[in-house]
Amino acid sequence: MKMIRRLRFRMITVSMLALAIVLAVIIGAANIMNYRQMVTEADEITALLAENGGSFPEAGSFARLNDAAGKHAPKNNGTLTVPDGGNTGSESSPEGGMNKSSGSPGRRYGRGNTFSAETPFESRFFTVTVNNEGTCTGTGLDKIASVDSSTAEAYAEAVLSAGKERGFIDSYRYLVDERTDDILVIFLDRSRSLATVKRFLFTSIIIALGGLLAVFLLILLFSGRIIRPFVDNYEKQRRFITDAGHELKTPLAIINADAEVLEMEQEDGENEWIADIRKQTARLSELTAELIALSRMEEDSAASFIMADFPVSEMAAEAADSYNGPALSRGFDFTTDIRPSLMLHGDERAVGQLIGILMDNALKYTNEGGSIKFSLTRAGKYIRLAVFNTCDSIDRASLPHLFDRFYRTDSSRNSGTGGYGIGLSIAQAIVSAHKGKISAETSDGHSLTVTALFPLK
């Protein structure tokens, strides 16, 4: 059934969307942390190079620096400044390891971040020295083979033009050190680290997509079992309505026939009590017929409708004309706007029933001296059928419920206007069987427009 399939689709969609959002957050956070860790490590290495004039300190000093960093880290909120020569200092330097108050260079270590004696051999970098006039005065290319002097100078010029202290240019993490008379620009090759970051991102996305696919297959497999209780309850409800409707037909017919016999036996003819019995049995018979029709539509819409091309403009004009008299007799202003020569692929009888339902609804709820407008036009790839009517008032909050069974805007359920609150439910079933859309809207709280869109063949 269409409603069950729609419910199952929504459950799968919501589940997959929630899982996708969670995985996106997790993968995004993991990759951001991975990238920032790589950048932090590169910044620490470039800072160390800047503190030592564009080269690494002696290999033996790494162990002393790391020991000092671990011993004194808590005193400086997890950082340690070490002046040249390996002695610990008492003041923490700013970004880049320079103690600007004293003018002496220093090394800054993040909490838990250490260098090993292998760091100089694992790092590929080059430096460019530029004087205050912007002229390149030297390059250090002995730790890299893929860059020549002209390329290094071009990189330095681009970095200085950008005006940033740190950043990336191509696959190089750079640091601009302006602590001395000359400007030292350090470029650290991070191509391998960036490739690792990209591989991690690609791998995590592939794993996430694989997980999404696996979960989708599992949900698709078990969703039928999950909604089975709902399907069973719905089937029992539908069968009850259909069976009860058929069972009620016979006693209602007998009651109505007996009322006619009693009325004929009355000497004075018509009796108000017998007339009331016949009126109520007629209402029950009509309600029963509508419930059975709605149940059949929802059960098997393909079997309930005979689809064929028909001139919907002519049919709609005839149907609308039949309501002109009742509308004028009640003092309503009734107008039509029907585009000629429109063809629709559908069930002509059902579409006529739809027009009747919408027009009956408009006649029942139009306020005194109000207006009704019936329109049939073409809107893009759809045929638009709309019924507009003014009313005393309508709550916007009630609009989504107008197509629910037995829902009426009159909470007192006064039968004075007639109807049972299932007419718009039948209208919705008819439009859905034609693969269309139906909606209700109000622009001012004192009018209602019910619109049905039918796709063109």
C-alpha positions as CSV (number, residue, x, y, z in Angstrom):
1,M,0.0,0.0,0.0
2,K,1.2,3.5,-0.8
3,M,0.9,4.8,2.7
4,I,2.9,1.9,4.2
5,R,5.6,2.3,1.5
6,R,5.7,6.1,2.2
7,L,6.1,5.4,6.0
8,R,8.8,2.9,5.4
9,F,10.6,5.3,3.0
10,R,10.5,8.1,5.6
11,M,11.8,5.8,8.4
12,I,14.8,4.7,6.2
13,T,15.4,8.3,5.1
14,V,15.4,9.7,8.7
15,S,17.6,6.9,9.9
16,M,20.2,7.3,7.2
17,L,20.2,11.1,7.5
18,A,20.8,10.9,11.2
19,L,23.6,8.4,10.7
20,A,25.1,10.5,7.9
21,I,25.1,13.6,10.1
22,V,26.8,11.7,13.0
23,L,29.4,10.2,10.7
24,A,30.1,13.6,9.1
25,V,30.7,15.2,12.5
26,I,33.0,12.4,13.6
27,I,35.0,12.3,10.4
28,G,35.1,16.1,10.2
29,A,36.4,16.4,13.8
30,A,39.0,13.6,13.3
31,N,40.3,15.1,10.1
32,I,40.4,18.6,11.6
33,M,42.3,17.4,14.6
34,N,44.7,15.4,12.4
35,Y,45.4,18.5,10.2
36,R,45.9,20.8,13.1
37,Q,48.3,18.3,14.7
38,M,50.3,18.3,11.5
39,V,50.3,22.1,11.4
40,T,51.3,22.4,15.0
41,E,54.2,20.0,14.5
42,A,55.3,22.0,11.4
43,D,55.1,25.3,13.3
44,E,57.2,23.9,16.2
45,I,59.9,22.8,13.8
46,T,59.9,26.1,11.9
47,A,60.1,27.9,15.2
48,L,63.0,25.8,16.3
49,L,64.8,26.5,13.0
50,A,64.1,30.3,13.4
51,E,65.5,30.3,16.9
52,N,68.7,28.7,15.6
53,G,69.2,31.0,12.6
54,G,67.8,28.6,10.0
55,S,69.3,25.3,11.2
56,F,68.7,22.7,13.8
57,P,70.7,22.7,17.1
58,E,73.3,20.0,17.8
59,A,71.8,16.5,18.1
60,G,72.9,16.2,21.7
61,S,70.9,19.2,22.8
62,F,67.5,17.6,22.0
63,A,67.6,15.3,25.0
64,R,68.5,18.2,27.3
65,L,65.8,20.4,25.9
66,N,63.2,17.7,26.2
67,D,64.2,16.9,29.7
68,A,64.0,20.6,30.6
69,A,60.7,20.9,28.9
70,G,59.2,18.0,30.9
71,K,60.6,19.3,34.2
72,H,59.6,22.9,33.9
73,A,56.5,22.8,31.7
74,P,53.9,23.3,34.6
75,K,55.7,26.6,35.7
76,N,54.9,28.2,32.4
77,N,51.3,26.9,31.7
78,G,52.7,24.0,29.7
79,T,55.4,25.9,27.8
80,L,59.1,26.3,28.2
81,T,61.5,28.9,26.8
82,V,65.0,27.9,26.3
83,P,67.6,30.4,25.2
84,D,70.4,29.6,22.8
85,G,72.9,27.2,24.3
86,G,70.4,24.9,25.9
87,N,69.9,26.7,29.3
88,T,66.4,27.1,30.6
89,G,64.9,30.5,30.9
90,S,62.4,32.0,33.3
91,E,60.2,33.9,30.8
92,S,57.9,32.4,28.2
93,S,58.5,33.7,24.7
94,P,55.8,34.8,22.3
95,E,54.9,33.0,19.0
96,G,58.0,32.0,17.2
97,G,60.1,31.7,20.4
98,M,61.4,35.3,20.7
99,N,61.5,37.0,24.0
100,K,60.8,40.5,22.7
101,S,61.4,42.2,26.1
102,S,65.0,41.1,26.2
103,G,65.6,40.8,22.5
104,S,67.1,37.3,23.0
105,P,65.9,34.4,21.0
106,G,64.4,31.4,22.8
107,R,62.8,28.0,22.0
108,R,59.1,27.4,22.8
109,Y,57.8,23.9,23.3
110,G,54.1,22.9,23.5
111,R,53.1,20.6,26.3
112,G,53.9,17.0,25.5
113,N,55.5,18.0,22.1
114,T,59.2,16.8,21.9
115,F,61.9,16.6,19.3
116,S,64.0,13.6,18.7
117,A,67.6,13.4,17.5
118,E,66.1,12.1,14.2
119,T,64.1,15.3,13.5
120,P,67.0,17.1,11.6
121,F,67.3,14.0,9.3
122,E,63.5,13.7,8.8
123,S,62.9,17.4,7.9
124,R,63.4,18.9,4.4
125,F,63.5,22.6,4.4
126,F,65.1,25.7,2.8
127,T,65.6,29.3,3.9
128,V,65.7,32.7,2.3
129,T,67.3,35.8,3.8
130,V,65.9,39.2,2.8
131,N,67.2,42.6,3.9
132,N,65.0,45.5,5.0
133,E,64.9,46.8,1.5
134,G,63.3,43.6,0.2
135,T,66.4,42.3,-1.6
136,C,67.3,38.6,-1.3
137,T,70.7,38.3,0.3
138,G,71.0,34.6,0.6
139,T,69.4,31.2,0.4
140,G,69.9,27.9,2.3
141,L,69.2,25.0,0.0
142,D,71.5,22.3,1.5
143,K,68.6,20.5,3.1
144,I,66.4,20.2,0.0
145,A,67.0,19.0,-3.5
146,S,63.8,20.0,-5.3
147,V,64.1,23.8,-5.1
148,D,66.7,26.1,-6.7
149,S,67.6,29.6,-5.8
150,S,65.3,31.3,-8.2
151,T,62.3,29.2,-7.0
152,A,63.2,29.9,-3.4
153,E,63.4,33.6,-4.0
154,A,60.0,33.5,-5.8
155,Y,58.5,31.7,-2.9
156,A,59.9,34.3,-0.5
157,E,58.6,37.2,-2.5
158,A,55.1,35.7,-2.6
159,V,55.1,35.1,1.1
160,L,56.3,38.6,2.0
161,S,53.7,40.1,-0.4
162,A,51.0,38.1,1.5
163,G,52.0,39.8,4.8
164,K,51.4,36.7,6.9
165,E,53.8,35.4,9.5
166,R,52.8,31.7,9.0
167,G,50.9,29.8,6.4
168,F,51.2,27.4,3.5
169,I,52.4,28.0,0.0
170,D,52.1,24.9,-2.2
171,S,53.2,22.1,0.1
172,Y,55.5,24.2,2.2
173,R,54.8,25.5,5.7
174,Y,56.5,28.8,6.1
175,L,57.5,31.1,8.9
176,V,58.6,34.7,8.6
177,D,61.2,35.6,11.3
178,E,61.8,39.4,11.7
179,R,63.7,39.4,15.0
180,T,67.0,40.4,13.5
181,D,68.0,43.2,11.0
182,D,67.4,40.8,8.1
183,I,64.2,38.9,7.5
184,L,64.6,35.1,7.6
185,V,61.9,33.1,5.7
186,I,61.8,29.4,6.5
187,F,60.0,26.9,4.3
188,L,59.4,23.4,5.7
189,D,58.4,20.7,3.2
190,R,55.1,19.0,4.4
191,S,54.3,17.2,1.2
192,R,54.4,13.8,2.9
193,S,52.4,15.0,5.9
194,L,49.8,16.6,3.6
195,A,49.6,13.4,1.5
196,T,49.0,11.5,4.8
197,V,46.3,13.9,5.8
198,K,44.6,13.5,2.4
199,R,44.9,9.7,2.5
200,F,43.4,9.8,6.0
201,L,40.5,12.0,4.8
202,F,39.9,9.8,1.7
203,T,40.1,6.6,3.7
204,S,37.7,7.9,6.4
205,I,35.2,9.0,3.7
206,I,35.4,5.6,2.0
207,I,34.9,3.8,5.4
208,A,32.0,6.1,6.2
209,L,30.3,5.5,2.9
210,G,30.8,1.8,3.3
211,G,29.3,2.0,6.7
212,L,26.4,4.0,5.4
213,L,25.8,1.4,2.7
214,A,25.9,-1.5,5.2
215,V,23.5,0.2,7.6
216,F,21.2,1.1,4.7
217,L,21.1,-2.5,3.6
218,L,20.4,-3.7,7.2
219,I,17.7,-1.1,7.7
220,L,16.2,-2.0,4.3
221,L,16.2,-5.6,5.4
222,F,14.7,-5.2,8.8
223,S,12.5,-2.2,8.2
224,G,9.7,-4.4,7.1
225,R,9.8,-6.2,10.4
226,I,9.9,-3.0,12.3
227,I,6.7,-1.6,10.8
228,R,4.9,-5.0,10.6
229,P,2.9,-4.3,13.8
230,F,1.7,-1.0,12.4
231,V,0.8,-2.6,9.0
232,D,-1.1,-5.4,10.9
233,N,-3.0,-2.8,12.9
234,Y,-3.8,-0.7,9.8
235,E,-5.0,-3.8,7.9
236,K,-7.2,-4.8,10.8
237,Q,-8.7,-1.2,10.9
238,R,-9.2,-1.2,7.2
239,R,-10.9,-4.6,7.2
240,F,-13.1,-3.6,10.1
241,I,-14.3,-0.4,8.3
242,T,-15.0,-2.4,5.1
243,D,-16.7,-5.3,6.9
244,A,-18.7,-3.1,9.3
245,G,-19.8,-1.0,6.3
246,H,-21.1,-4.0,4.5
247,E,-22.7,-5.4,7.6
248,L,-24.5,-2.0,8.3
249,K,-25.9,-1.8,4.8
250,T,-28.5,-4.5,5.4
251,P,-30.0,-3.4,8.7
252,L,-30.0,0.2,7.5
253,A,-31.9,-0.8,4.4
254,I,-34.4,-2.8,6.6
255,I,-34.9,0.1,9.0
256,N,-35.5,2.5,6.1
257,A,-38.0,0.1,4.5
258,D,-39.8,-0.4,7.8
259,A,-40.0,3.3,8.3
260,E,-41.6,3.7,4.9
261,V,-44.2,1.0,5.7
262,L,-45.0,2.7,9.0
263,E,-45.4,6.0,7.2
264,M,-47.8,4.5,4.7
265,E,-49.9,3.0,7.6
266,Q,-50.3,6.3,9.3
267,E,-53.8,7.7,8.9
268,D,-52.7,11.3,8.8
269,G,-49.8,10.6,6.4
270,E,-46.4,12.0,7.4
271,N,-45.1,11.5,10.9
272,E,-42.2,13.6,12.2
273,W,-40.6,10.7,14.2
274,I,-40.7,8.4,11.2
275,A,-39.3,11.2,9.0
276,D,-36.5,11.7,11.5
277,I,-35.7,7.9,11.4
278,R,-35.6,8.0,7.6
279,K,-33.3,11.1,7.6
280,Q,-30.8,9.5,10.0
281,T,-30.7,6.2,8.2
282,A,-30.0,8.1,5.0
283,R,-27.1,9.8,6.7
284,L,-25.7,6.6,8.0
285,S,-26.1,4.9,4.6
286,E,-24.2,7.8,3.0
287,L,-21.4,7.7,5.6
288,T,-21.1,3.9,5.2
289,A,-20.8,4.2,1.5
290,E,-18.1,6.9,1.8
291,L,-16.1,4.9,4.3
292,I,-16.2,1.8,2.0
293,A,-15.2,3.9,-1.0
294,L,-12.3,5.5,0.9
295,S,-11.1,2.1,2.2
296,R,-11.2,0.6,-1.3
297,M,-9.2,3.6,-2.7
298,E,-6.5,3.2,-0.1
299,E,-6.4,-0.6,-0.5
300,D,-5.9,-0.7,-4.2
301,S,-6.0,2.6,-6.1
302,A,-5.0,1.0,-9.4
303,A,-8.0,-1.2,-9.4
304,S,-10.4,1.6,-8.2
305,F,-9.6,4.0,-11.0
306,I,-9.8,3.6,-14.8
307,M,-7.2,5.9,-16.3
308,A,-7.7,7.4,-19.8
309,D,-7.2,10.7,-21.5
310,F,-10.3,12.9,-21.3
311,P,-11.1,16.6,-21.9
312,V,-10.9,17.9,-18.3
313,S,-11.8,21.5,-19.3
314,E,-15.2,20.4,-20.7
315,M,-16.0,18.1,-17.7
316,A,-15.0,20.8,-15.2
317,A,-17.1,23.5,-16.9
318,E,-20.2,21.2,-16.8
319,A,-19.5,20.3,-13.1
320,A,-19.0,24.0,-12.1
321,D,-22.1,25.1,-13.9
322,S,-24.2,22.7,-11.8
323,Y,-23.1,24.7,-8.7
324,N,-23.9,28.1,-10.1
325,G,-27.6,27.9,-9.2
326,P,-27.1,26.8,-5.5
327,A,-24.4,29.4,-5.0
328,L,-26.5,32.3,-6.4
329,S,-29.6,31.1,-4.4
330,R,-27.6,31.5,-1.2
331,G,-26.4,34.9,-2.1
332,F,-22.8,33.9,-3.0
333,D,-20.7,35.6,-5.7
334,F,-19.7,32.6,-7.9
335,T,-17.0,32.9,-10.6
336,T,-15.1,30.4,-12.8
337,D,-11.7,30.6,-14.6
338,I,-11.4,27.5,-16.8
339,R,-8.7,27.3,-19.5
340,P,-10.1,25.6,-22.6
341,S,-8.9,22.4,-24.3
342,L,-7.0,20.9,-21.4
343,M,-6.5,17.1,-21.5
344,L,-5.9,15.0,-18.4
345,H,-4.8,11.4,-18.1
346,G,-6.9,10.0,-15.3
347,D,-10.3,8.7,-14.1
348,E,-13.0,11.1,-15.3
349,R,-15.5,9.9,-12.8
350,A,-13.1,10.3,-9.9
351,V,-12.0,13.8,-11.0
352,G,-15.7,14.8,-11.2
353,Q,-16.2,13.4,-7.7
354,L,-13.2,15.5,-6.6
355,I,-14.7,18.7,-8.0
356,G,-18.0,17.8,-6.3
357,I,-16.3,17.4,-2.9
358,L,-14.4,20.7,-3.2
359,M,-17.5,22.6,-4.3
360,D,-19.7,21.1,-1.7
361,N,-17.1,22.0,0.9
362,A,-17.0,25.6,-0.4
363,L,-20.8,25.9,-0.3
364,K,-21.0,24.6,3.2
365,Y,-18.5,27.0,4.8
366,T,-18.7,30.2,2.7
367,N,-19.9,33.1,4.9
368,E,-23.0,35.1,4.2
369,G,-22.5,37.3,1.2
370,G,-19.2,35.7,0.5
371,S,-17.6,34.5,-2.8
372,I,-16.6,31.3,-4.4
373,K,-14.2,30.9,-7.3
374,F,-13.5,27.7,-9.3
375,S,-10.4,27.7,-11.5
376,L,-8.7,25.1,-13.8
377,T,-5.5,26.3,-15.4
378,R,-2.1,25.0,-16.5
379,A,0.9,25.6,-14.2
380,G,4.1,24.3,-15.8
381,K,4.0,20.6,-15.9
382,Y,0.8,20.4,-13.9
383,I,-2.9,21.0,-14.4
384,R,-4.0,23.2,-11.4
385,L,-7.5,22.7,-10.1
386,A,-8.4,25.2,-7.3
387,V,-11.5,26.1,-5.3
388,F,-11.5,29.4,-3.4
389,N,-14.1,30.5,-0.9
390,T,-14.4,33.2,1.8
391,C,-15.4,32.2,5.3
392,D,-15.9,33.7,8.8
393,S,-12.6,32.5,10.1
394,I,-10.1,29.7,9.8
395,D,-7.2,28.8,12.0
396,R,-3.9,28.3,10.1
397,A,-3.0,25.6,12.6
398,S,-6.0,23.5,11.3
399,L,-4.9,23.5,7.7
400,P,-2.5,20.4,7.9
401,H,-5.4,18.4,9.4
402,L,-8.1,19.2,6.9
403,F,-7.4,16.0,5.0
404,D,-7.6,13.8,8.1
405,R,-10.5,11.5,8.5
406,F,-13.4,12.9,10.4
407,Y,-11.6,16.2,11.0
408,R,-13.8,19.3,11.0
409,T,-12.9,22.8,11.8
410,D,-16.0,23.1,13.8
411,S,-14.9,21.5,17.1
412,S,-18.5,21.1,18.2
413,R,-19.1,18.8,15.3
414,N,-22.4,20.5,14.6
415,S,-24.2,18.6,11.9
416,G,-26.0,21.6,10.6
417,T,-23.6,22.1,7.8
418,G,-23.8,18.4,6.8
419,G,-20.9,16.2,5.9
420,Y,-18.9,13.8,8.1
421,G,-15.4,15.1,7.9
422,I,-14.1,12.5,5.4
423,G,-14.8,14.3,2.1
424,L,-11.4,15.9,1.9
425,S,-9.8,12.6,2.8
426,I,-11.5,11.1,-0.3
427,A,-10.3,14.1,-2.3
428,Q,-6.7,13.4,-1.1
429,A,-7.0,9.7,-2.1
430,I,-8.2,10.6,-5.5
431,V,-5.4,13.1,-6.1
432,S,-2.8,10.7,-4.8
433,A,-4.1,8.0,-7.1
434,H,-3.4,10.4,-10.0
435,K,0.2,10.9,-8.6
436,G,-0.7,14.5,-7.8
437,K,-0.6,16.9,-4.8
438,I,-3.4,18.5,-2.8
439,S,-3.0,21.3,-0.3
440,A,-5.0,23.9,1.6
441,E,-3.9,27.4,2.4
442,T,-5.3,30.7,3.6
443,S,-3.9,34.2,3.0
444,D,-5.8,36.2,5.6
445,G,-7.5,33.8,8.0
446,H,-10.9,34.5,6.4
447,S,-10.6,32.5,3.2
448,L,-9.6,29.0,2.1
449,T,-8.1,27.8,-1.2
450,V,-7.9,24.1,-1.8
451,T,-5.5,23.3,-4.7
452,A,-5.0,20.0,-6.5
453,L,-2.1,19.6,-8.9
454,F,-2.3,16.8,-11.6
455,P,0.9,16.0,-13.5
456,L,0.6,16.1,-17.3
457,K,1.2,12.9,-19.2
